[in-house]
Amino acid sequence: QLLERGAKVYAAARRPESVDLPGAVPLRLDVTDEESIRAAARTASDTTLLVNNAGISTATSLLTGDLGAVRLEM
């Protein structure tokens, strides 16, 4: 709907060539890599709205789980 209304839409992915959304601007982003995040932020500096629909589940307990797994999930 955003594209239909004329919005500029970035579609972030670790492999931007996998983005199959006509009209969207593919954007390389690996949320586990700080430099990738910085580069994406520079590229998409005109962003005014973020819709985050990606996720991962490690099935790790937030209170007792491995900190690395918790960070990956967040």
C-alpha positions in Angstrom: 0.0 0.0 0.0 2.9 2.4 0.7 4.2 2.0 -2.9 0.7 2.4 -4.3 0.5 5.7 -2.4 3.7 7.0 -3.9 6.0 6.4 -0.9 9.7 5.6 -1.4 10.1 2.1 0.1 13.4 0.5 1.0 13.4 -3.3 1.2 16.3 -4.3 3.5 17.9 -7.7 3.2 21.2 -9.4 3.8 21.1 -10.3 0.1 19.5 -7.3 -1.7 19.4 -9.2 -4.9 16.8 -11.5 -3.3 14.3 -8.6 -2.9 11.3 -9.2 -5.2 9.2 -6.2 -4.7 8.7 -4.1 -7.8 9.1 -0.4 -7.0 11.1 -0.9 -3.8 14.7 0.1 -3.4 16.7 -2.9 -2.4 19.0 -2.1 0.6 21.8 -4.3 1.9 21.4 -4.7 5.7 22.7 -7.3 8.2 21.4 -6.3 11.6 24.1 -8.3 13.3 26.8 -6.2 11.6 27.3 -2.7 13.0 29.0 -1.3 9.8 26.1 -2.7 7.7 23.6 -0.9 9.9 25.6 2.4 9.6 25.8 2.0 5.8 22.1 1.3 5.5 21.3 4.3 7.6 23.5 6.5 5.4 21.8 5.2 2.2 18.3 5.5 3.6 18.8 8.8 5.4 15.5 10.1 4.0 13.5 7.5 5.9 10.6 8.9 7.8 8.8 5.7 8.8 10.1 2.2 9.7 8.1 -0.9 9.3 10.0 -3.8 10.8 8.6 -7.1 9.7 11.7 -9.3 10.0 12.5 -11.5 12.9 14.3 -14.5 14.2 13.5 -16.8 17.1 16.3 -18.6 18.9 13.9 -20.0 21.5 16.3 -18.6 24.2 14.9 -17.4 27.5 15.3 -13.7 27.9 16.1 -14.1 31.6 18.3 -17.2 31.6 19.5 -17.6 28.0 22.8 -17.0 26.3 23.3 -13.2 25.9 24.5 -13.6 22.3 21.3 -15.4 21.4 19.2 -12.8 23.1 21.0 -10.0 21.3 20.5 -11.9 18.0 16.8 -12.1 18.6 16.4 -8.5 19.6 
